[in-house]
């Protein structure tokens, strides 16, 4: 009987785990060199696993305003067609560009790779400016998850940063705790 209870607890924890979400936010190109007075473009892309739906997003990208000047931001075609999106450019010596979007119709976008936005900069001084994704709130299936990732430097660019899956880790921890509790309580 004790073994059956232990197995049932373990099966319940596994059943509650569901599908873990894995997504990546990246800045491309990985690196880019621009001349003073020259322009550069950085694309923000979101890669989803199959079955995930994006309902909304909110991001902030920082840069060194003594090296780069923000020119403009344009959203990808998928975002323009399905989301109410906008951005706030930096003002004065501010170094933060914020941009966000919310789904216009029911049912999230399920494309594997979603080009969120392209940011355009002009080099105003020599040097290297890091681009940092200060924070990104991604809304999947009406459950918001927060991602904070440093995504590299500008000469211009960055690399993809995988996002940990804390919900899956928490469920495994709960399952192990249940097993240990049952095992201590009923010595086998």
N, C-alpha and C positions, 0 to 999 in steps of 0.2 A: 504493500500500500504506500509505503514511504517513497519508494522509487517512482511509483505512478504520479504522486503529487509533485515530486521534483521534476519529472519529465513534463507534466502539464504546465508548471510554472515557466520552464524554459521555453516550451512551445508558444505560450502566450506572449512572452517577451519578444520572441522572434517574429511572431505574427504582427505585433504592434509596431515593429521597426519599419515596415513598409519599404518603399524605394528611397534610398538616400540620394539627395540631389548633389550633383557635381557640376560646377560651372567655373568658367575662367573669364576674367576680364583682362584684356591686353591692350597695350598701346603699340602701334606699328607705324613706321618701321622700327626695328630694334635699335638702330643708331643712324644718325644723319648729321652731316656737317653742313652748316650754312655760313655764308660770308656776311660780314656786317653790311646791312642794307638788303640782304637776300631774304627770301622767304622759305618757310618750311611748313609741312603739313604733318599732323599726327592724327591717326585714326584710333578711335576707341571702339573695340569690338567685344562682344559678349558671345561666348560659346556655351551652348546648353547641351545636356544629354537628351536623348529622345524621350518624349513624353512630358517634358517640362514646358511650362507656359510662362511667359513674361507678361505681367499685368502693369508694371510700372517701374520706374527707376528714378534715382536722384543721386547725382554725382558732383564732386568738386575736385578740380584739378589745379594744383599750385605749380608755380614756376618762378624763376628769378627775374623780376622786372628790370633789373639793371643790365641784363643780358638779352632778354627777349621782350618784344612788345606783342600783346595779343591783338590780332586783326579781326578774326571772325570765327564763327562756328556754323557748320551746316549739318543737319541731321541726315541720316541714311534714308534711302527711299522707303524701306519697310517702316521706319519710324514715322516719316511724313505721312504715309498712307493710313496708319492704324492708331497713332497716338496724338494726343494734344501735348505738344512739347514746346519748351522754351529754354532760354539761357539768360544768365546775368553776367555781363562782361565785367572785368575788373575796372575800378575807377581810380584815377590818380596813381599812387604807388602800390595799390592793392595787387596782390599776386594770385588771386583766386578766381577761377572761372567756374560757375556752377551751372549745371544743366539737368533738366528733369523731363519726364514725360509720363502720362497716364493713358491707359487704353481707352479708346473712344467707344468701342462696341464690346459686347459680352464675348468671352472666350479669349484667352491670351494667345499671343503669337508663339508658335512652336518651332520656328526655324532653328536649325542647329547652330548657325553662325549669324548673329545679328549685328550688322554695322550700326552702332548707335550714333556716332557723330565723328566729324572731322574738324579739328581745330587748326587754325592757321596763325602762324607767328612770323614776325620779322626780327632778324638779328639786329640789335642796336649797339652791341659791344662784343668784343672778343671774350671768350671764356666758355665754360660749360655750365648749363643750367639743368638742375634735376627737375624732372616732372614727377610729381607725387600725387597719386590718387588719394586725397585726404580722407575720403569716405565715400562708400557707395551703398545706397540702400536699394536692393533689388526686391521687387514684390513678385513672388511666385505663388500662384494658386491662393491668393489672398493671405499668404503668410509672409511677412517681411523678414528678410535675413539681412544682416549687416556685414559688409565686407570692408576692411580697411587694408589697403595694400600700397606699398611703395613700389612704383613701377619703373624706376630708372632715371636716366638723365638725358638732358638735351645737349647735345651736339645735334640731335633731337631723337628721342625714342625711348623704348623700354621693352621689357620682356614680359611674357605671360606669367601670372602668379596664380597657382592653383589655390582653391579655397578649401579649408578644412571642413569636415562634416561633423559638427559638434553634436547634432541630434543623434546620429548613428553611434557615436562614441558614448553618449549618455545612456542610450538604450542597452548597449553591451555592458556598461557598468552596472546598471540596474539589474540586468539578468544575472550577472556574477554575484551581486549582493544577495539576490533572492536564493540562489543556489547555496551560497555559504550559510545564510540564515537557516535554511531548511536542513542543511547538513549538520550544523551545530545543534540544532534543536532535536533532530532525530538522528542519532549516531547510527550509521550504517555498518 
